[in-house]
Amino acid sequence: MKIPFLDKLFGKKEEVLPRTQTIGLLDIIAPPALKFGPDHAEIGKTLARTYFIFSFPRYLSTGWLSPVINLDVPMDISIFMHPIDTGLVLKKLRKKLTEVQSEIMEREEKGLIRDPVLETAYRDIETLRDKLQTAEERMFRVGLYITIYADTKKELDKIEGTLRSLLESKLVYIKPALYQQDKGFTSTSPYGVDRLQVHTPMNTSPLSTMFPFISFDLSSNEGILYGINQHNNSLVLFDRFTLENANMVVFGKSGGGKSYAVKLEILRYLMLGVDVIVIDPENEYKFLCDAVGGAFYDISLKSPNHINPFDLPLPAEDETPEDVFRSNIINLVGLMRVMLGGLTPEEDALIDQAISETYAARDITPETDPALWKERIPLLSDLEAVLETMEGAESLTRKLRKFTKGVYAGFFNYPTNITMNKQMVVFGIRNLETELRPMAMYIIMRYIWNTIKREMKKRILVIDEAWWLMQSEDSASFLFGIVKRGRKYWLGTTTITQDVNDFMKSEYGQPIITNSSLQLLMKQSPATIDVVQKTFNLTDEEKYLLLEAPIGEGIFFAGEKHVAIRVVSSYAEHQLITTAPEEVVKIKQMKKLKEKQL
């Protein structure tokens, strides 16, 4: 490139400068320099050191590599398994067995005491020969390499000390790849090339203990797959019913993947034979419910499905009719507070007395045979008739008339005509007026709770948009009661909400979280992140993780342990649980097309 102006200015001859080279993608992502020393490598400003395992104990326990994988330091681990021809191995084992047997016989002839090492070796070789011969085992040359990263050599040495203490406690020994750091770095890079070639002969059983995708913190032999551990790519396998309680809370902003994760959990627990009950504010569980042959009940003013608030559950084995009757009246008084917008102490006493008299008018008392209760259950209009005869109850009667003869009579003033005899039951309340939702959710939960107490079996109760219930002290108290007592009836309650502020404003918000052993936090909005951070005692790093989390990612808590998680599903599962509008429309169109073809 010629620069004549500068040439004239400085009185120099024209110079030709080199042409500027094109910068490609590799130039951007590649480190500025690579330098390999005897015991470490320099990758730009980062230091790396590669180790190989050269000695293993006689026995390896399952998951022995887990403490290394879960170590909170950046590292790469490669495991190379090179199969060995079984015939060649059997030939060498036969030769080795002959040598060991000969040495044992020679010691016996000399009258020496037995050597336990030789005898153990003889038994091990014989056992291995038998298993190889019957194809129960195979032999491999195994290389296990670890590359750690740090900013300074001092940090490298510190991490090395931690690695050695973790592994040597299990009688596993490592060495740095001296003067082979370039080969070590290549071997632990995602090329699938074994350049170090430092191998240990190993059969299938001990080799299986190296399985890297394991985390004792959030993995178990039973349960379902919740997702992938973002820290070490291990599988988060868990059974919520093995914890001190099976309750779960799910917090996240709209569109963060809350319902998707819960529906995936529902589908997988259904395959294990667990019953699922859902209170669905947006009817988004209907497709899944229909697909698995469940029962979907549309709860609205025009719906033919009804639940009578006065239903009485049959006493359980450990309950008396008096206890059931008294508890039911207390719950009904709570419902009246929600329906009538609160009660004064005088009104509270009047309602309590009126409910008892309403039951008595139908010959239902604590002394009545519980088998006769179902045939005599009163309606809300019967309570109104009793209130009309009571002095000082005129205001209560007027307020109640809206639910017996007014616009809301179609929902509250009918006998129950639904059952819960399917494995999945969903109560959809999308078509219910906003004002009625807290009352409807309260009534539905009472009906569900009475059903749960009647027969003990493994169940999950999902309450979506639970902040509706937290708006009233009585409904929030009832939800807390279910969360706290559900463990005794083999019930796990899943509470889902996107409005964290409203949920935590209630005095029962924190106790519900405290009584939930499982917690799933998805993407959060900046407006609520500080409340979430304080509630769950998150670090600043975890706080920013939740602010920037992609759809389907978050933090999963199980007891005192928690990890970053990515929810994953199969193609078939995704088709059943997706809520993305464009995908739902496409699935419905495909379904209609198949129906026309049939």
C-alpha positions in Angstrom: 0.0 0.0 0.0 1.5 3.3 -1.1 1.4 6.4 1.2 2.7 9.3 -0.9 1.5 12.0 1.5 3.6 10.7 4.4 6.5 10.2 2.0 6.5 13.9 1.1 5.9 14.9 4.7 9.0 13.1 6.1 11.1 13.2 2.9 11.3 9.5 2.6 11.0 7.1 -0.3 7.7 5.3 -0.9 7.4 2.1 1.0 5.2 -0.9 0.3 3.4 -2.1 3.5 2.3 -5.8 3.8 -1.3 -6.5 2.8 -3.6 -6.9 5.8 -4.6 -10.6 6.4 -8.2 -11.7 6.6 -9.2 -12.6 10.2 -11.2 -15.9 10.3 -13.3 -17.7 13.0 -10.3 -19.8 14.1 -8.2 -16.6 14.7 -11.0 -15.3 17.1 -11.6 -18.5 19.1 -8.0 -19.8 19.2 -5.7 -18.7 22.1 -3.0 -16.2 21.2 -0.2 -18.7 22.0 0.5 -22.3 23.2 3.6 -23.1 25.2 4.4 -26.5 26.6 6.8 -27.0 29.4 8.0 -30.1 31.3 5.1 -30.1 33.8 2.5 -27.7 32.6 1.2 -25.9 29.5 0.5 -22.2 28.9 -2.7 -21.6 26.9 -2.7 -17.8 26.5 -2.7 -16.6 30.1 -4.1 -19.8 31.5 -2.0 -22.6 32.8 -2.9 -26.3 32.4 -1.4 -29.6 33.7 -2.3 -33.1 32.6 -2.1 -36.2 34.8 -2.6 -39.9 34.2 -3.6 -42.6 36.6 -1.0 -45.3 36.8 -2.2 -47.5 39.7 -5.5 -48.8 40.8 -6.5 -50.9 44.0 -7.7 -54.5 43.8 -11.3 -53.4 44.3 -13.0 -50.2 43.0 -16.3 -49.0 44.4 -19.1 -47.6 42.2 -18.8 -43.9 41.8 -15.3 -43.6 43.1 -14.6 -40.9 40.4 -17.6 -38.8 41.5 -15.7 -36.6 44.0 -13.3 -35.6 41.3 -16.0 -34.9 38.8 -17.9 -32.8 41.3 -14.8 -30.8 42.3 -15.5 -27.1 41.8 -12.5 -26.4 39.5 -12.2 -26.3 35.7 -10.9 -29.6 34.3 -11.2 -32.0 31.4 -11.3 -35.8 31.9 -10.8 -38.4 29.2 -11.3 -42.1 29.6 -10.0 -44.3 26.7 -11.0 -48.0 26.5 -9.1 -50.2 24.0 -10.6 -53.7 23.7 -8.1 -56.6 24.0 -8.7 -59.9 22.1 -10.1 -62.4 24.6 -8.2 -65.3 23.1 -4.9 -63.5 23.6 -5.8 -62.6 27.2 -6.8 -66.2 28.0 -3.4 -67.5 26.7 -1.5 -65.0 28.8 -3.6 -65.7 31.9 -3.0 -69.5 31.4 0.7 -68.8 31.4 0.5 -66.5 34.4 -1.6 -69.1 36.3 1.0 -71.8 35.6 3.8 -69.6 37.0 1.8 -68.7 40.2 0.8 -72.3 40.7 4.4 -73.5 40.3 5.6 -70.9 42.8 3.0 -72.0 45.3 4.0 -75.7 44.9 7.7 -74.8 45.2 7.1 -73.0 48.5 5.1 -76.0 49.8 7.9 -78.4 48.9 10.4 -76.2 50.8 8.1 -76.2 53.8 7.6 -72.5 53.8 4.5 -70.9 55.2 1.8 -70.0 52.7 2.0 -66.7 50.9 -1.5 -64.9 50.9 -0.5 -62.7 48.0 0.2 -65.7 45.7 -3.0 -67.4 46.8 -5.1 -64.3 46.2 -3.5 -63.9 42.8 -4.3 -67.5 42.0 -8.0 -67.1 42.9 -8.3 -63.8 41.0 -6.8 -65.3 37.8 -9.0 -68.4 38.0 -12.2 -66.3 38.5 -11.3 -63.9 35.7 -10.5 -66.9 33.3 -13.9 -68.4 34.0 -15.8 -65.1 33.3 -13.8 -64.4 30.2 -14.4 -67.9 28.9 -18.2 -67.6 29.4 -18.2 -64.0 27.9 -19.4 -62.5 31.2 -16.4 -60.2 31.1 -14.1 -58.6 28.5 -10.6 -57.1 28.9 -9.6 -53.6 28.0 -6.5 -51.4 28.1 -7.8 -48.3 30.0 -6.3 -44.8 30.1 -7.7 -42.2 32.4 -6.3 -38.6 32.0 -7.1 -35.4 33.8 -6.2 -31.9 32.8 -6.7 -29.1 35.3 -6.6 -25.3 34.6 -5.6 -22.3 36.8 -4.3 -18.8 36.5 -1.1 -19.4 38.4 1.3 -22.2 39.1 0.5 -21.9 42.8 -3.2 -22.6 42.1 -2.2 -25.6 39.9 -0.2 -27.1 42.8 -3.1 -26.5 45.2 -5.6 -28.3 42.9 -3.1 -31.1 42.4 -2.9 -31.5 46.2 -6.7 -31.8 46.4 -6.8 -34.3 43.5 -4.1 -36.5 45.2 -5.9 -36.5 48.5 -9.2 -37.4 46.9 -7.8 -40.2 44.8 -5.1 -41.6 47.2 -7.8 -42.0 49.9 -9.2 -44.6 47.5 -5.7 -46.1 46.7 -5.8 -44.5 43.2 -2.5 -42.8 42.2 -1.7 -40.2 39.6 1.4 -38.7 38.0 1.8 -35.6 35.9 2.7 -36.3 32.2 6.2 -34.9 32.4 7.6 -33.7 29.1 4.4 -35.0 27.5 2.1 -32.1 28.3 1.3 -31.5 24.6 0.2 -35.1 24.2 -1.8 -34.9 27.5 -3.6 -31.7 26.4 -4.5 -33.3 23.1 -5.7 -36.5 24.8 -8.1 -34.6 27.1 -9.4 -32.3 24.3 -12.6 -33.4 22.5 -10.7 -35.1 19.6 -11.1 -38.7 20.8 -7.3 -39.3 20.3 -5.2 -41.2 22.9 -1.8 -39.6 22.5 -0.4 -40.5 26.0 -0.9 -44.2 25.7 -0.6 -44.9 29.4 -2.8 -47.9 30.0 -3.9 -50.3 32.7 -5.4 -53.7 31.9 -8.9 -53.9 33.3 -11.9 -56.1 33.0 -15.5 -55.0 32.5 -16.7 -54.9 36.2 -14.1 -52.5 37.6 -14.2 -50.5 34.4 -18.0 -49.9 34.9 -17.2 -48.1 38.2 -15.6 -45.3 36.1 -19.0 -44.3 34.7 -18.7 -40.5 34.8 -22.3 -39.4 34.7 -23.1 -39.9 38.3 -23.6 -37.6 41.2 -24.4 -39.0 44.7 -25.7 -35.5 45.6 -28.6 -35.6 43.2 -28.8 -39.1 41.9 -30.4 -42.3 43.2 -31.2 -45.8 42.1 -34.9 -45.0 42.0 -37.0 -42.2 40.6 -37.2 -40.2 37.4 -34.9 -38.1 35.3 -35.4 -34.4 36.1 -32.7 -33.2 33.8 -28.9 -32.8 33.2 -26.6 -31.4 35.9 -25.0 -28.4 34.2 -21.9 -28.6 36.5 -20.7 -32.0 35.4 -23.3 -33.2 32.8 -24.4 -36.0 35.1 -28.0 -37.2 35.2 -30.3 -35.7 37.9 -32.2 -38.9 38.9 -34.4 -38.6 41.9 -37.5 -39.9 43.6 -39.3 -37.1 45.5 -41.0 -39.7 47.7 -37.7 -40.8 49.3 -37.2 -37.4 51.0 -38.6 -36.3 54.4 -41.5 -34.9 52.4 -42.5 -35.1 48.7 -43.5 -31.5 48.3 -42.0 -29.2 45.6 -42.2 -25.5 44.8 -41.5 -24.2 41.3 -40.8 -20.5 40.8 -40.1 -18.7 37.5 -41.3 -16.0 35.2 -43.9 -16.6 32.4 -42.3 -18.5 29.5 -39.3 -19.8 31.6 -40.3 -23.5 31.3 -42.1 -24.1 34.7 -45.1 -25.9 33.3 -43.0 -27.8 30.8 -40.8 -29.1 33.6 -43.8 -30.1 35.8 -45.6 -31.8 32.9 -42.5 -33.8 32.1 -42.3 -34.9 35.8 -46.0 -35.8 35.7 -45.6 -37.9 32.6 -42.6 -39.8 34.0 -44.3 -40.4 37.4 -47.4 -41.7 35.6 -45.3 -44.4 34.0 -44.3 -45.4 37.6 -47.9 -45.8 38.6 -48.2 -42.6 40.6 -51.6 -40.8 40.6 -51.6 -37.2 39.6 -54.1 -34.4 40.4 -53.8 -31.0 38.8 -55.5 -27.6 39.4 -55.0 -26.0 36.0 -55.8 -22.2 35.6 -55.1 -22.2 31.8 -56.3 -25.6 30.7 -52.7 -26.3 29.4 -52.7 -29.8 31.0 -55.7 -30.9 29.0 -53.8 -32.3 26.0 -51.5 -34.3 28.3 -54.5 -35.5 30.3 -56.4 -36.7 27.2 -53.3 -38.4 25.9 -52.8 -40.6 29.0 -56.5 -41.4 29.3 -57.2 -39.1 32.3 -60.3 -37.2 33.4 -60.5 -33.5 32.6 -63.2 -31.5 34.4 -64.0 -28.0 33.2 -65.0 -26.0 36.2 -67.1 -22.9 35.3 -70.5 -21.3 35.8 -71.8 -23.0 32.6 -70.1 -26.4 33.1 -72.1 -29.5 34.0 -69.3 -30.5 36.5 -70.1 -29.6 40.1 -68.6 -29.9 43.5 -70.8 -29.5 46.6 -69.0 -27.6 49.3 -71.0 -29.4 52.0 -69.6 -32.9 51.0 -68.5 -34.9 54.1 -65.6 -37.4 53.8 -65.9 -40.8 55.3 -63.8 -41.1 58.5 -60.4 -42.9 58.0 -59.3 -45.7 60.2 -57.6 -43.4 62.7 -60.4 -40.8 62.7 -63.7 -40.6 64.6 -67.0 -39.2 63.0 -66.8 -36.4 65.6 -63.3 -35.3 64.4 -64.3 -35.4 60.7 -67.5 -33.5 61.3 -65.8 -30.8 63.4 -62.9 -30.4 60.9 -65.4 -30.1 58.0 -67.3 -27.3 59.7 -64.1 -25.4 60.4 -63.1 -25.6 56.7 -66.6 -24.5 55.6 -66.4 -21.4 57.8 -63.1 -20.7 56.2 -64.7 -21.0 52.8 -67.5 -18.6 53.8 -64.9 -16.1 54.8 -63.4 -16.3 51.3 -66.8 -16.2 49.6 -68.3 -13.4 51.6 -65.2 -11.2 51.7 -64.4 -11.7 55.4 -66.5 -12.1 58.5 -66.7 -10.2 61.8 -66.4 -12.2 65.0 -70.2 -12.1 65.4 -70.8 -13.2 61.8 -68.2 -15.9 62.2 -70.1 -17.3 65.2 -73.4 -17.1 63.3 -72.0 -19.0 60.3 -70.6 -21.7 62.5 -73.9 -22.2 64.2 -75.9 -22.0 60.9 -73.7 -24.7 59.2 -74.2 -27.1 62.2 -78.0 -26.5 62.1 -78.0 -27.0 58.3 -76.4 -30.5 58.7 -78.8 -31.2 61.6 -81.8 -30.4 59.5 -80.7 -33.2 57.2 -80.2 -35.6 60.2 -76.4 -35.4 60.0 -74.8 -35.1 63.4 -71.5 -36.6 64.8 -73.7 -39.4 66.2 -75.2 -40.3 62.8 -73.8 -43.4 61.0 -71.2 -42.1 58.5 -72.5 -44.5 55.9 -75.7 -42.4 55.8 -74.0 -39.1 55.3 -73.7 -39.2 51.5 -77.5 -39.6 51.0 -78.3 -36.6 53.1 -75.7 -33.9 52.2 -77.3 -30.4 52.1 -76.7 -27.6 49.6 -75.8 -24.0 49.9 -79.4 -23.0 49.6 -80.2 -25.0 52.7 -77.6 -22.9 54.6 -79.4 -19.8 53.3 -82.8 -21.1 54.5 -81.3 -21.6 58.0 -79.7 -18.1 58.1 -83.1 -16.5 57.2 -84.5 -17.8 60.5 -81.6 -16.5 62.6 -81.6 -13.1 64.2 -78.9 -10.8 63.1 -78.0 -12.8 60.0 -79.8 -10.5 57.5 -76.6 -9.2 56.0 -75.1 -12.7 55.7 -78.2 -13.9 54.0 -78.1 -11.1 51.4 -74.4 -11.8 50.6 -75.0 -15.5 50.4 -78.0 -15.1 48.0 -75.6 -14.2 45.2 -74.3 -17.8 45.4 -77.6 -19.5 45.7 -80.0 -17.6 43.5 -77.7 -15.0 41.8 -75.3 -15.2 38.9 -73.0 -17.6 40.8 -75.6 -20.2 41.7 -74.7 -22.4 38.7 -71.4 -23.3 40.3 -72.0 -23.5 44.1 -75.5 -24.8 44.6 -75.5 -28.3 43.1 -74.6 -31.8 44.3 -71.2 -33.3 43.4 -71.3 -35.2 40.2 -67.6 -35.9 39.5 -65.3 -38.8 40.5 -61.6 -39.2 40.8 -61.1 -42.8 39.6 -58.6 -42.1 36.9 -54.8 -42.1 37.3 -54.7 -38.4 36.1 -57.4 -35.9 37.0 -57.3 -32.3 36.0 -59.5 -29.5 37.2 -59.5 -26.7 34.5 -60.6 -23.3 35.8 -59.7 -21.2 32.7 -63.3 -20.4 31.9 -64.1 -19.3 35.5 -64.5 -15.7 36.3 -61.4 -14.1 37.9 -63.4 -13.2 41.1 -64.5 -16.8 41.6 -61.1 -18.4 41.1 -59.9 -18.2 44.7 -63.2 -19.7 45.9 -63.2 -22.4 43.2 -59.6 -23.4 44.0 -60.5 -23.6 47.7 -63.5 -25.9 47.1 -61.6 -28.1 44.6 -58.7 -28.5 47.1 -61.2 -29.4 49.9 -62.7 -32.1 47.6 -59.2 -33.4 46.6 -58.1 -33.5 50.2 -61.2 -35.4 51.3 -60.5 -37.9 48.5 -56.8 -38.3 49.5 -57.7 -39.0 53.1 -60.2 -41.6 52.1 -57.6 -43.9 50.4 -53.9 -43.8 51.0 -51.8 -44.2 47.8 -48.9 -42.5 46.2 -50.1 -39.2 44.6 -48.9 -35.9 43.4 -51.1 -32.8 43.6 -50.1 -29.9 41.3 -51.4 -26.4 42.0 -50.5 -24.1 39.1 -50.5 -20.3 39.7 -50.8 -20.9 43.5 -50.5 -17.1 44.1 -54.3 -17.0 43.6 -54.7 -19.0 46.8 -52.2 -16.8 48.7 -54.4 -13.7 48.2 -56.7 -15.0 51.0 -55.5 -15.9 54.5 -57.9 -18.8 54.8 -57.1 -20.4 51.4 -53.4 -19.9 52.0 -53.8 -21.5 55.4 -55.6 -24.5 53.8 -52.9 -24.9 51.2 -50.2 -24.9 54.0 -52.2 -27.5 55.8 -52.1 -29.8 52.8 -48.4 -29.2 52.3 -47.7 -29.9 55.9 -50.0 -33.0 56.4 -49.7 -34.5 52.9 -46.7 -36.7 53.9 -48.9 -38.8 56.2 -51.1 -39.6 53.3 -48.3 -40.4 50.8 -49.0 -37.1 49.0 -46.5 -34.8 47.3 -47.8 -31.2 46.6 -46.2 -29.2 43.7 -46.8 -25.5 44.1 -46.2 -23.4 40.9 -46.2 -19.6 40.7 -44.7 -16.8 38.6 -45.7 -14.0 41.0 -43.2 -14.5 43.7 -43.9 -11.2 45.4 -47.6 -12.1 46.0 -46.7 -15.6 47.1 -44.1 -14.3 49.7 -46.4 -11.5 51.0 -48.5 -14.1 52.7 -47.4 -15.3 56.1 -47.8 -18.9 54.8 -45.4 -18.3 51.8 -42.2 -19.0 53.6 -43.5 -22.0 55.6 -44.7 -23.6 52.4 -41.2 -23.3 50.9 -39.7 -24.6 54.1 -41.9 -27.7 54.1 -41.0 -28.4 50.4 -37.9 -30.6 50.1 -37.7 -30.1 46.4 -37.4 -26.6 44.8 -37.0 -25.7 41.2 -36.1 -22.1 40.2 -36.4 -21.2 36.6 -35.7 -17.9 34.8 -36.5 -14.9 37.0 -37.4 -11.3 36.2 -35.3 -8.4 37.6 -38.3 -7.2 39.6 -38.5 -10.4 41.7 -34.9 -11.7 41.7 -33.9 -9.9 45.0 -36.9 -11.6 46.8 -35.9 -15.0 45.3 -32.2 -14.5 46.3 -33.1 -13.7 49.9 -35.7 -16.5 50.2 -33.4 -19.2 48.9 -30.1 -17.7 50.1 -28.6 -17.6 46.6 -25.1 -16.4 45.8 -24.6 -13.5 43.3 -23.5 -16.0 40.7 -26.7 -18.0 41.1 -28.7 -14.8 41.0 -27.3 -13.8 37.6 -27.6 -17.4 36.4 -31.4 -17.2 37.0 -31.6 -13.8 35.3 -29.9 -15.0 32.2 -31.1 -18.6 32.2 -32.4 -19.9 28.8 -35.8 -21.6 28.6 -35.8 -24.9 30.5 -32.8 -24.1 32.7 -32.5 -23.2 36.3 -31.5 -24.3 39.8 -32.7 -27.6 41.3 -32.8 -28.0 45.1 -33.1 -31.4 46.7 -32.8 -31.1 50.5 -29.6 -29.2 51.2 -28.0 -29.9 47.8 -28.6 -27.8 44.7 -27.3 -27.7 41.2 -27.8 -25.9 37.9 -30.1 -28.1 35.8 -31.2 -28.3 32.2 -34.6 -30.0 31.7 -34.5 -32.5 28.8 -37.2 -34.5 27.1 -37.5 -37.0 24.3 -39.3 -36.2 21.0 -42.4 -38.2 22.0 -42.6 -36.5 25.4 -42.1 -33.0 23.9 -45.1 -33.6 21.6 -47.3 -34.2 24.6 -46.2 -31.4 26.9 -45.1 -28.5 24.7 -47.0 -25.2 25.3 -45.3 -23.2 22.5 -48.3 -21.8 20.5 -46.7 -22.5 17.1 -46.0 -26.1 18.0 -49.4 -26.7 19.6 -51.1 -25.4 16.4 -48.9 -27.6 14.3 -49.6 -30.7 16.4 -53.4 -30.1 16.3 -53.3 -29.7 12.5 -51.4 -33.0 12.2 -53.9 -34.7 14.4 -56.8 -33.4 12.3 -55.1 -34.5 9.2 -54.6 -38.1 10.5 -58.2 -38.2 11.6 -59.4 -37.3 8.1 -57.1 -39.9 6.6 -58.6 -42.6 8.8 
